[in-house]
Amino acid sequence: MTISPVALITVHRAAQATVTSALPHAPVVAEPRPRARQPRLAGTRGVLASALRRAADRVAPPVCSPAH
């Protein structure tokens, strides 16, 4: 069975990265910071859309078709 040189290089680099990750000077992944809560706009948009639709229905002349 013949092993590709590209596969050998890839496996060697992956193994070397795993071995050197335990060294004292290895880079450390920072702890994730808690995210600030962002306002949810999905409900607000739906409420605004339905309010605008009701207002358009009330203001529209009776001859016209519905606004939506």
Buried (B, 14 or more C-beta within 10 A) or exposed (E): EEEEEEEEEEEEEEEEEEEEEEEEEEEEEEEEEEEEEEEEEEEEEEEEEEEEEEEEEEEEEEEEEEEE
